[in-house]
Amino acid sequence: MQWLAIFEAWAVNNLLRMPQFHRAVHKLHGTFYRLRHGKPMEEMGGTNLDNQGETFLQHFKHELKAQLRGETKKKP
């Protein structure tokens, strides 16, 4: 049985030196993480926000044009 322990130590040592083994473990870890927790935030685009509407300058331009035309907004 001594030879089995020596063979096991040799196999583990060689396996841990292989970059293919580490890539496979990394890929499996990512797959299990996605199954358990869902898609990671960094893959969803991070903190990119959708455009919420017109910018301040666009709004300001529209208001100036409306005032020059004499349009007024009714106050509630």
C-alpha positions in Angstrom: 0.0 0.0 0.0 3.0 2.3 0.3 3.2 2.4 -3.5 -0.4 3.7 -3.6 0.5 6.7 -1.4 3.6 7.5 -3.5 1.6 7.3 -6.7 -1.1 9.5 -5.2 1.4 12.1 -4.1 3.1 12.1 -7.6 -0.3 12.4 -9.4 -1.5 15.3 -7.2 1.9 17.1 -7.6 1.8 16.8 -11.4 -1.9 17.7 -11.6 -1.4 20.9 -9.5 1.5 22.0 -11.9 -0.7 21.8 -15.0 -2.2 25.2 -16.1 -5.1 23.2 -17.9 -6.2 21.9 -14.5 -6.3 25.4 -13.0 -8.3 26.7 -16.0 -10.8 23.9 -15.7 -11.2 24.5 -12.0 -11.7 28.3 -12.6 -14.3 27.6 -15.3 -16.2 25.2 -13.1 -16.1 27.6 -10.2 -17.6 30.3 -12.4 -20.3 28.0 -13.7 -21.3 27.0 -10.2 -21.2 30.6 -9.0 -23.6 31.7 -11.8 -25.9 28.8 -11.0 -26.1 29.7 -7.4 -25.9 33.5 -7.4 -27.0 34.5 -10.9 -25.1 36.6 -13.4 -22.2 38.7 -11.8 -22.6 42.5 -11.8 -19.5 43.0 -13.9 -21.0 41.0 -16.7 -24.2 43.0 -16.7 -22.4 46.2 -17.6 -21.5 47.5 -14.1 -22.9 50.8 -13.1 -23.8 52.0 -16.6 -27.2 53.8 -16.2 -29.7 54.2 -18.9 -30.4 57.8 -20.2 -33.1 59.2 -17.9 -34.2 61.9 -20.3 -33.0 65.2 -21.7 -29.9 66.9 -20.2 -30.0 70.2 -18.4 -28.7 72.1 -21.4 -31.4 70.6 -23.7 -34.1 71.4 -21.1 -32.7 75.0 -20.8 -32.8 75.4 -24.6 -36.4 74.3 -24.8 -37.4 76.6 -22.0 -35.7 79.6 -23.6 -37.4 78.9 -26.9 -40.8 78.6 -25.2 -40.3 81.9 -23.4 -39.3 83.6 -26.7 -42.4 82.3 -28.3 -44.5 83.5 -25.4 -45.6 80.1 -24.3 -46.2 79.8 -20.5 -46.7 76.8 -18.3 -49.7 76.7 -16.1 -48.8 76.4 -12.4 -50.8 73.7 -10.5 
